[in-house]
Amino acid sequence: MRLISCAVLILTLTSATSQDNKQPPKKDAPGKVLYTIPLVARPGEKQKLVLRGKNLDTAKDVKVSGADGAKVKFIAARKAGVPNNYPAERIGDSEVEIELELPKDAKPGEVKLLATSPSGETEPFTLLLRDGFTVVVEKEENAGFDTAQLVTVPCAIEGTIKGERDVDVFRFEGKKGDRIELDLQAARHGSPVDAILTLYDAEHVILAAADDTDNSPDPRLKLELTRDGMYYLSVIDAHDLGGANFGYRLVVKVGK
């Protein structure tokens, strides 16, 4: 009789311990939008936009705020591959495709997107928008001084480090006394690009170069030109990485 009672007691304790060890099902974390492809959105136009990030493959909708009259159409959500040896935390493992139409008067810094899924909403992501600068779209082949793409300053260059060890080179006419300001916008808007920016003179001599600036991976340069002539700008990724999602915007300002 005692043996049976002990066995029942052991079974009861084991069952209770098993129940205690059971944890409630883990809820998937809400996704996170890291960046968009292309990196720069175009107010006043209808465009396809991909939101790249983490845990976005279960998204069911995308909302837009900060622009009255904006229209967004959800197209698809899916897993996205990460190339070997690429930093997954910067590349993202999933994406959402949308069609977005912003009003012409949409203001930079105010338009935000957030994706919704059964797990919740992502944190609002601030879109990088075109502004008053003349837009120059980067064109290949522009990987060297001989094939450098001619631009007229001031301007905003929209480019992509399209593959590993890709180099983008641009050239412009400068005047003695011009104060050139170069601002490469990428990482601060989530892009995986970790850029190095270099300025050369007409003889291809380096005048200045920048990697990280003010604790940001995005480089900035300011320089007064000492003579008239052609100048060259090069943009590379510091780790020789690249791909269709490695977008950047290079703003070139000039003053006296």
Contacts in CASP RR format, 6 or more apart in sequence:
PFRMAT RR
TARGET T0000
AUTHOR 0000-0000-0000
METHOD contacts of the structure
MODEL  1
MRLISCAVLILTLTSATSQDNKQPPKKDAPGKVLYTIPLVARPGEKQKLV
LRGKNLDTAKDVKVSGADGAKVKFIAARKAGVPNNYPAERIGDSEVEIEL
ELPKDAKPGEVKLLATSPSGETEPFTLLLRDGFTVVVEKEENAGFDTAQL
VTVPCAIEGTIKGERDVDVFRFEGKKGDRIELDLQAARHGSPVDAILTLY
DAEHVILAAADDTDNSPDPRLKLELTRDGMYYLSVIDAHDLGGANFGYRL
VVKVGK
27 119 0 8 1.000
28 55 0 8 1.000
28 58 0 8 1.000
28 117 0 8 1.000
28 118 0 8 1.000
28 119 0 8 1.000
29 55 0 8 1.000
29 119 0 8 1.000
30 55 0 8 1.000
30 117 0 8 1.000
30 119 0 8 1.000
30 120 0 8 1.000
30 121 0 8 1.000
30 122 0 8 1.000
31 53 0 8 1.000
31 54 0 8 1.000
31 55 0 8 1.000
31 56 0 8 1.000
31 59 0 8 1.000
31 115 0 8 1.000
31 117 0 8 1.000
31 119 0 8 1.000
31 120 0 8 1.000
31 122 0 8 1.000
32 53 0 8 1.000
32 54 0 8 1.000
32 55 0 8 1.000
32 56 0 8 1.000
32 122 0 8 1.000
32 123 0 8 1.000
33 51 0 8 1.000
33 52 0 8 1.000
33 53 0 8 1.000
33 56 0 8 1.000
33 113 0 8 1.000
33 114 0 8 1.000
33 115 0 8 1.000
33 122 0 8 1.000
33 123 0 8 1.000
33 125 0 8 1.000
34 52 0 8 1.000
34 53 0 8 1.000
34 54 0 8 1.000
34 90 0 8 1.000
34 92 0 8 1.000
34 190 0 8 1.000
35 52 0 8 1.000
35 53 0 8 1.000
35 189 0 8 1.000
35 190 0 8 1.000
35 191 0 8 1.000
35 192 0 8 1.000
35 245 0 8 1.000
36 49 0 8 1.000
36 50 0 8 1.000
36 51 0 8 1.000
36 52 0 8 1.000
36 113 0 8 1.000
36 125 0 8 1.000
36 127 0 8 1.000
36 128 0 8 1.000
37 49 0 8 1.000
37 50 0 8 1.000
37 52 0 8 1.000
37 95 0 8 1.000
37 244 0 8 1.000
37 245 0 8 1.000
37 247 0 8 1.000
38 47 0 8 1.000
38 49 0 8 1.000
38 158 0 8 1.000
38 160 0 8 1.000
38 247 0 8 1.000
39 128 0 8 1.000
39 158 0 8 1.000
39 186 0 8 1.000
39 189 0 8 1.000
39 191 0 8 1.000
39 247 0 8 1.000
39 248 0 8 1.000
39 249 0 8 1.000
40 128 0 8 1.000
40 129 0 8 1.000
40 130 0 8 1.000
40 158 0 8 1.000
40 249 0 8 1.000
41 47 0 8 1.000
41 49 0 8 1.000
41 100 0 8 1.000
41 102 0 8 1.000
41 111 0 8 1.000
41 127 0 8 1.000
41 128 0 8 1.000
41 129 0 8 1.000
41 130 0 8 1.000
42 102 0 8 1.000
42 129 0 8 1.000
42 130 0 8 1.000
43 67 0 8 1.000
43 102 0 8 1.000
43 103 0 8 1.000
43 104 0 8 1.000
43 105 0 8 1.000
43 106 0 8 1.000
43 129 0 8 1.000
43 130 0 8 1.000
44 101 0 8 1.000
44 102 0 8 1.000
44 103 0 8 1.000
44 104 0 8 1.000
44 106 0 8 1.000
45 101 0 8 1.000
45 102 0 8 1.000
46 99 0 8 1.000
46 100 0 8 1.000
46 101 0 8 1.000
47 99 0 8 1.000
47 100 0 8 1.000
47 101 0 8 1.000
48 75 0 8 1.000
48 97 0 8 1.000
48 98 0 8 1.000
48 99 0 8 1.000
48 100 0 8 1.000
49 97 0 8 1.000
49 98 0 8 1.000
49 99 0 8 1.000
49 100 0 8 1.000
50 95 0 8 1.000
50 96 0 8 1.000
50 97 0 8 1.000
50 98 0 8 1.000
50 245 0 8 1.000
51 62 0 8 1.000
51 95 0 8 1.000
51 96 0 8 1.000
51 97 0 8 1.000
51 98 0 8 1.000
51 113 0 8 1.000
51 115 0 8 1.000
51 125 0 8 1.000
52 80 0 8 1.000
52 91 0 8 1.000
52 92 0 8 1.000
52 94 0 8 1.000
52 95 0 8 1.000
52 245 0 8 1.000
53 92 0 8 1.000
53 93 0 8 1.000
53 94 0 8 1.000
53 95 0 8 1.000
54 92 0 8 1.000
54 93 0 8 1.000
54 94 0 8 1.000
55 93 0 8 1.000
55 94 0 8 1.000
55 117 0 8 1.000
55 119 0 8 1.000
56 77 0 8 1.000
56 94 0 8 1.000
56 95 0 8 1.000
56 96 0 8 1.000
56 115 0 8 1.000
56 117 0 8 1.000
56 122 0 8 1.000
57 77 0 8 1.000
57 78 0 8 1.000
57 79 0 8 1.000
57 94 0 8 1.000
57 95 0 8 1.000
58 77 0 8 1.000
58 117 0 8 1.000
58 118 0 8 1.000
58 119 0 8 1.000
59 74 0 8 1.000
59 77 0 8 1.000
59 96 0 8 1.000
59 115 0 8 1.000
59 116 0 8 1.000
59 117 0 8 1.000
60 74 0 8 1.000
60 77 0 8 1.000
60 116 0 8 1.000
60 117 0 8 1.000
60 118 0 8 1.000
61 74 0 8 1.000
61 115 0 8 1.000
61 116 0 8 1.000
62 72 0 8 1.000
62 74 0 8 1.000
62 96 0 8 1.000
62 98 0 8 1.000
62 113 0 8 1.000
62 114 0 8 1.000
62 115 0 8 1.000
62 116 0 8 1.000
63 72 0 8 1.000
63 113 0 8 1.000
63 114 0 8 1.000
63 115 0 8 1.000
63 116 0 8 1.000
63 121 0 8 1.000
64 70 0 8 1.000
64 72 0 8 1.000
64 100 0 8 1.000
64 102 0 8 1.000
64 111 0 8 1.000
64 112 0 8 1.000
64 113 0 8 1.000
65 111 0 8 1.000
65 112 0 8 1.000
65 114 0 8 1.000
65 124 0 8 1.000
66 106 0 8 1.000
66 107 0 8 1.000
66 110 0 8 1.000
66 111 0 8 1.000
66 112 0 8 1.000
67 102 0 8 1.000
67 103 0 8 1.000
67 106 0 8 1.000
67 107 0 8 1.000
67 110 0 8 1.000
67 111 0 8 1.000
68 103 0 8 1.000
69 103 0 8 1.000
70 100 0 8 1.000
70 101 0 8 1.000
70 102 0 8 1.000
70 103 0 8 1.000
70 106 0 8 1.000
70 111 0 8 1.000
71 100 0 8 1.000
71 101 0 8 1.000
72 98 0 8 1.000
72 99 0 8 1.000
72 100 0 8 1.000
72 101 0 8 1.000
72 113 0 8 1.000
73 98 0 8 1.000
73 99 0 8 1.000
73 100 0 8 1.000
74 96 0 8 1.000
74 98 0 8 1.000
75 97 0 8 1.000
75 98 0 8 1.000
75 99 0 8 1.000
76 96 0 8 1.000
76 97 0 8 1.000
77 94 0 8 1.000
77 95 0 8 1.000
77 96 0 8 1.000
77 97 0 8 1.000
77 115 0 8 1.000
77 117 0 8 1.000
78 94 0 8 1.000
78 95 0 8 1.000
78 97 0 8 1.000
79 93 0 8 1.000
79 94 0 8 1.000
80 92 0 8 1.000
80 93 0 8 1.000
80 94 0 8 1.000
80 95 0 8 1.000
81 93 0 8 1.000
82 88 0 8 1.000
82 91 0 8 1.000
82 92 0 8 1.000
82 93 0 8 1.000
83 91 0 8 1.000
86 192 0 8 1.000
86 241 0 8 1.000
87 192 0 8 1.000
90 190 0 8 1.000
90 192 0 8 1.000
91 192 0 8 1.000
91 245 0 8 1.000
96 115 0 8 1.000
102 111 0 8 1.000
102 129 0 8 1.000
106 129 0 8 1.000
107 129 0 8 1.000
108 128 0 8 1.000
108 129 0 8 1.000
108 131 0 8 1.000
109 126 0 8 1.000
109 127 0 8 1.000
109 129 0 8 1.000
110 126 0 8 1.000
111 126 0 8 1.000
111 127 0 8 1.000
111 129 0 8 1.000
112 124 0 8 1.000
112 125 0 8 1.000
112 126 0 8 1.000
112 127 0 8 1.000
113 124 0 8 1.000
113 125 0 8 1.000
113 127 0 8 1.000
114 121 0 8 1.000
114 122 0 8 1.000
114 123 0 8 1.000
114 124 0 8 1.000
114 125 0 8 1.000
115 121 0 8 1.000
115 122 0 8 1.000
116 122 0 8 1.000
126 189 0 8 1.000
128 185 0 8 1.000
128 189 0 8 1.000
128 249 0 8 1.000
130 156 0 8 1.000
131 156 0 8 1.000
133 154 0 8 1.000
133 155 0 8 1.000
133 156 0 8 1.000
133 251 0 8 1.000
134 152 0 8 1.000
134 154 0 8 1.000
134 155 0 8 1.000
134 156 0 8 1.000
135 155 0 8 1.000
135 156 0 8 1.000
135 158 0 8 1.000
136 149 0 8 1.000
136 151 0 8 1.000
136 152 0 8 1.000
136 155 0 8 1.000
136 156 0 8 1.000
136 157 0 8 1.000
136 158 0 8 1.000
137 157 0 8 1.000
137 158 0 8 1.000
137 159 0 8 1.000
138 149 0 8 1.000
138 157 0 8 1.000
138 158 0 8 1.000
138 159 0 8 1.000
138 160 0 8 1.000
138 168 0 8 1.000
138 170 0 8 1.000
139 149 0 8 1.000
140 162 0 8 1.000
141 147 0 8 1.000
142 148 0 8 1.000
142 149 0 8 1.000
142 168 0 8 1.000
142 169 0 8 1.000
142 170 0 8 1.000
143 166 0 8 1.000
143 167 0 8 1.000
143 168 0 8 1.000
143 169 0 8 1.000
144 167 0 8 1.000
144 169 0 8 1.000
144 234 0 8 1.000
145 169 0 8 1.000
145 171 0 8 1.000
145 200 0 8 1.000
145 204 0 8 1.000
145 232 0 8 1.000
147 169 0 8 1.000
148 169 0 8 1.000
148 170 0 8 1.000
148 171 0 8 1.000
148 232 0 8 1.000
149 168 0 8 1.000
149 169 0 8 1.000
149 170 0 8 1.000
149 171 0 8 1.000
150 170 0 8 1.000
150 171 0 8 1.000
150 172 0 8 1.000
151 157 0 8 1.000
151 170 0 8 1.000
151 171 0 8 1.000
151 172 0 8 1.000
151 252 0 8 1.000
152 172 0 8 1.000
152 173 0 8 1.000
153 172 0 8 1.000
153 174 0 8 1.000
153 180 0 8 1.000
153 252 0 8 1.000
153 253 0 8 1.000
153 254 0 8 1.000
154 251 0 8 1.000
154 252 0 8 1.000
154 253 0 8 1.000
154 254 0 8 1.000
155 251 0 8 1.000
155 252 0 8 1.000
156 249 0 8 1.000
156 250 0 8 1.000
156 251 0 8 1.000
156 252 0 8 1.000
157 170 0 8 1.000
157 249 0 8 1.000
157 250 0 8 1.000
157 251 0 8 1.000
157 252 0 8 1.000
158 247 0 8 1.000
158 248 0 8 1.000
158 249 0 8 1.000
159 168 0 8 1.000
159 235 0 8 1.000
159 247 0 8 1.000
159 248 0 8 1.000
159 249 0 8 1.000
159 250 0 8 1.000
160 243 0 8 1.000
160 244 0 8 1.000
160 246 0 8 1.000
160 247 0 8 1.000
160 248 0 8 1.000
161 168 0 8 1.000
161 193 0 8 1.000
161 195 0 8 1.000
161 235 0 8 1.000
161 236 0 8 1.000
161 237 0 8 1.000
161 241 0 8 1.000
161 242 0 8 1.000
161 243 0 8 1.000
161 246 0 8 1.000
161 247 0 8 1.000
161 248 0 8 1.000
162 242 0 8 1.000
162 243 0 8 1.000
162 244 0 8 1.000
162 246 0 8 1.000
163 241 0 8 1.000
163 242 0 8 1.000
163 243 0 8 1.000
163 246 0 8 1.000
164 240 0 8 1.000
164 241 0 8 1.000
164 242 0 8 1.000
164 243 0 8 1.000
165 236 0 8 1.000
165 240 0 8 1.000
166 236 0 8 1.000
166 237 0 8 1.000
166 242 0 8 1.000
166 243 0 8 1.000
167 234 0 8 1.000
167 235 0 8 1.000
167 236 0 8 1.000
168 234 0 8 1.000
168 235 0 8 1.000
168 236 0 8 1.000
169 232 0 8 1.000
169 233 0 8 1.000
169 234 0 8 1.000
169 235 0 8 1.000
170 232 0 8 1.000
170 233 0 8 1.000
170 234 0 8 1.000
170 250 0 8 1.000
171 230 0 8 1.000
171 231 0 8 1.000
171 232 0 8 1.000
171 233 0 8 1.000
172 230 0 8 1.000
172 231 0 8 1.000
172 233 0 8 1.000
172 252 0 8 1.000
173 228 0 8 1.000
173 229 0 8 1.000
173 230 0 8 1.000
173 231 0 8 1.000
174 180 0 8 1.000
174 225 0 8 1.000
174 228 0 8 1.000
174 229 0 8 1.000
174 230 0 8 1.000
174 231 0 8 1.000
174 254 0 8 1.000
175 225 0 8 1.000
175 228 0 8 1.000
175 229 0 8 1.000
176 225 0 8 1.000
176 226 0 8 1.000
176 227 0 8 1.000
176 228 0 8 1.000
177 224 0 8 1.000
177 225 0 8 1.000
177 226 0 8 1.000
177 256 0 8 1.000
178 224 0 8 1.000
178 225 0 8 1.000
178 254 0 8 1.000
178 255 0 8 1.000
178 256 0 8 1.000
179 222 0 8 1.000
179 223 0 8 1.000
179 224 0 8 1.000
179 225 0 8 1.000
179 254 0 8 1.000
179 255 0 8 1.000
179 256 0 8 1.000
180 199 0 8 1.000
180 221 0 8 1.000
180 222 0 8 1.000
180 223 0 8 1.000
180 224 0 8 1.000
180 225 0 8 1.000
180 231 0 8 1.000
180 252 0 8 1.000
180 253 0 8 1.000
180 254 0 8 1.000
180 255 0 8 1.000
181 220 0 8 1.000
181 221 0 8 1.000
181 222 0 8 1.000
181 251 0 8 1.000
181 252 0 8 1.000
181 253 0 8 1.000
181 254 0 8 1.000
182 197 0 8 1.000
182 199 0 8 1.000
182 210 0 8 1.000
182 219 0 8 1.000
182 220 0 8 1.000
182 221 0 8 1.000
182 222 0 8 1.000
182 233 0 8 1.000
182 250 0 8 1.000
182 251 0 8 1.000
182 252 0 8 1.000
182 253 0 8 1.000
183 218 0 8 1.000
183 220 0 8 1.000
183 250 0 8 1.000
183 251 0 8 1.000
183 253 0 8 1.000
184 195 0 8 1.000
184 197 0 8 1.000
184 218 0 8 1.000
184 219 0 8 1.000
184 220 0 8 1.000
184 235 0 8 1.000
184 248 0 8 1.000
184 249 0 8 1.000
184 250 0 8 1.000
184 251 0 8 1.000
185 218 0 8 1.000
185 248 0 8 1.000
185 249 0 8 1.000
185 250 0 8 1.000
185 251 0 8 1.000
186 193 0 8 1.000
186 194 0 8 1.000
186 195 0 8 1.000
186 217 0 8 1.000
186 218 0 8 1.000
186 247 0 8 1.000
186 248 0 8 1.000
186 249 0 8 1.000
187 193 0 8 1.000
187 194 0 8 1.000
187 195 0 8 1.000
187 216 0 8 1.000
187 217 0 8 1.000
187 218 0 8 1.000
188 216 0 8 1.000
188 218 0 8 1.000
189 249 0 8 1.000
191 245 0 8 1.000
191 246 0 8 1.000
191 247 0 8 1.000
191 248 0 8 1.000
192 241 0 8 1.000
192 242 0 8 1.000
192 245 0 8 1.000
192 246 0 8 1.000
193 217 0 8 1.000
193 237 0 8 1.000
193 242 0 8 1.000
193 246 0 8 1.000
193 247 0 8 1.000
193 248 0 8 1.000
194 217 0 8 1.000
194 237 0 8 1.000
194 238 0 8 1.000
194 239 0 8 1.000
194 241 0 8 1.000
195 211 0 8 1.000
195 217 0 8 1.000
195 218 0 8 1.000
195 219 0 8 1.000
195 235 0 8 1.000
195 236 0 8 1.000
195 237 0 8 1.000
195 238 0 8 1.000
195 248 0 8 1.000
196 209 0 8 1.000
196 210 0 8 1.000
196 211 0 8 1.000
196 219 0 8 1.000
196 235 0 8 1.000
196 236 0 8 1.000
196 237 0 8 1.000
196 238 0 8 1.000
197 209 0 8 1.000
197 210 0 8 1.000
197 219 0 8 1.000
197 220 0 8 1.000
197 221 0 8 1.000
197 233 0 8 1.000
197 234 0 8 1.000
197 235 0 8 1.000
197 250 0 8 1.000
198 206 0 8 1.000
198 208 0 8 1.000
198 209 0 8 1.000
198 210 0 8 1.000
198 233 0 8 1.000
198 234 0 8 1.000
199 206 0 8 1.000
199 207 0 8 1.000
199 208 0 8 1.000
199 209 0 8 1.000
199 221 0 8 1.000
199 223 0 8 1.000
199 231 0 8 1.000
199 232 0 8 1.000
199 233 0 8 1.000
200 206 0 8 1.000
200 207 0 8 1.000
200 231 0 8 1.000
200 232 0 8 1.000
200 233 0 8 1.000
200 234 0 8 1.000
201 207 0 8 1.000
201 227 0 8 1.000
201 231 0 8 1.000
201 232 0 8 1.000
202 229 0 8 1.000
202 230 0 8 1.000
202 231 0 8 1.000
204 232 0 8 1.000
207 223 0 8 1.000
207 231 0 8 1.000
208 221 0 8 1.000
208 223 0 8 1.000
209 221 0 8 1.000
210 219 0 8 1.000
210 220 0 8 1.000
210 221 0 8 1.000
211 217 0 8 1.000
211 219 0 8 1.000
211 238 0 8 1.000
212 218 0 8 1.000
212 219 0 8 1.000
213 219 0 8 1.000
213 220 0 8 1.000
214 220 0 8 1.000
217 238 0 8 1.000
225 231 0 8 1.000
233 250 0 8 1.000
233 252 0 8 1.000
235 248 0 8 1.000
235 250 0 8 1.000
237 246 0 8 1.000
END
